[in-house]
């Protein structure tokens, strides 16, 4: 998101930005000083925005997968520890 703002002067919708910061929901509406960016209003910029959104989605999936793996490893370690105390 920061790169879009710095390179292209693009900002996500303010309400959607709050949802992104609070819940991780990626914004779908973006604006420049000229107004809302759509595929019709600026196809090249819209394509760059969508590319950045896809990159963000991919990074969120990797983070989610890593988090799930870490939880799984912790759960397995706890189970092994319990088995040792039971036996």
PyMOL commands that set and color helices and strands:
alter all, ss='L'
color gray80, all
select helices_A, chain A and resi 2-8+14-23+43-86
alter helices_A, ss='H'
color red, helices_A
select strands_A, chain A and resi 11-12+30-32+35-36
alter strands_A, ss='S'
color yellow, strands_A
deselect
rebuild
show_as cartoon
